[in-house]
Amino acid sequence: MRMSRDGDVVELNGPPQFEYGQKVRSRKTVRNDGTFPGKDIGDVLVKKGDEGYVTSIGTFLQQFYIYGVDFVANGYRVGMKARELEDMTPADGKDRGC
């Protein structure tokens, strides 16, 4: 299997794009790649447009931040890259956390 590395982008050279407790929306549908327990490979975990909250920030391949996002409506916590998420925080910044 060929792994996509997004060129020479190294997000870890800067701060994370999202913060703990920040409300985000999925930009894509995410299916189980076999790493999510209790679901079959290919099962939909997150639909495009689902909203959740950042609960953890980790790294992947010494290149990317991975955000653990709790999608409250479906009860799943899924790891996602910044490019797969969009900020849902209102301009006044008052909707932090759940």
C-alpha positions, 0 to 999 in steps of 0.5 A: 500500500502506498502512503501519501505524505503530502509533499514536504509539509511538516506541520510540527514546525509550527503550533497546532492549528486547533486547540483542546476543546475547540469545536470542529466540523469534518470536511470528509467522510471517514471510514474504519481502516481497521484501527477502530475497534468494534467496527468492520473495515469500511464502516462509516465512523464520521460523515462529512459535516459532522461536528465534534470537539478536539480532545487530544493532539498527537503527531503522526510520521514526525510530520503531522498533528493528529487531532482526537475529535469526539463526535458527540452525536455518534459517540466516536472519537476519531483521529484526524488531520488538520486538512480534514477539519474546519473550525466551528468556533464563532467569531466571539470565541465563546463556544469553547468546549462541551 
